[in-house]
Amino acid sequence: MRDRTTKDENGKTKAMMILRHAVFALMILVVGATAPARAEETAGAWVHDLGNKVVDILISTSGQPDERKARLRDIFLVSFDVDFIAQFVIGRFWRKATPAQREEFMTLMPTYVATVYAALFASYEGDGFEVVLEREEGDGAYVRGLILRNDGPNVEAAFSISKPDGGYLIKDASVEGISLLVTKRSEFGSVLSREGLDGLIARMRKILQG
């Protein structure tokens, strides 16, 4: 019984570590994207630049959680395809939502994500980020890279990027096959099935107020 319990606990710990790395992979692409990509810049170069900037910013804001959250929140709005992400993570509930529900959800979503993700990296330490593969994919791009860590093995991360006029937007990030969009959709879906969109919005609001 003890062996089985230990295996279960190890499995849960490993799953949590993977999810935390996935969150970091997403935040790599958030920080530093205050300006649109240069016309000649590739998606891979854009990801590489942002990935290395995040390390410096996370270190420089160590011990300053409010500043970190504020910077991530503001940059999220210009770095991610917020409309796509928001509609994907709540699925069919988006189509059923009233204009007022949509407006409040879209108002909360960027701040909620930045707040939750930033809190996970209060003690982050790392060496950088490097791109190992880039390819065109449909009307966007796919970029795979390595999160370089000084306290363990490097972590492989992959990114789905859209290419609107004037730059790039992040649609999804995954680590070791785990998609952040799918993970968040599953998490939100369990709340939506029990409490509806108003219940999810209330939970998000409570987290932000806490």
Buried (B, 14 or more C-beta within 10 A) or exposed (E): EEEEEEEEEEEEEEEEBBBBBBBBBBBBBBBBBEEBBEEEBBBBBBBBBBBBBBBEBBEEBBEEBEEBBBBBBBBBBBBBBBEBBBBBBBEEBBEEBEEEBBEBBBEBBBBBBBBBBBEEBEEBEBEBBBBEEBEEBEEBBBBBBBBBBEEEEBBBBBBBBBBEEEBBBBBBBBBBEBBBBEBBBEEBBEBBEEEBBBEBBEBBBEBEEE
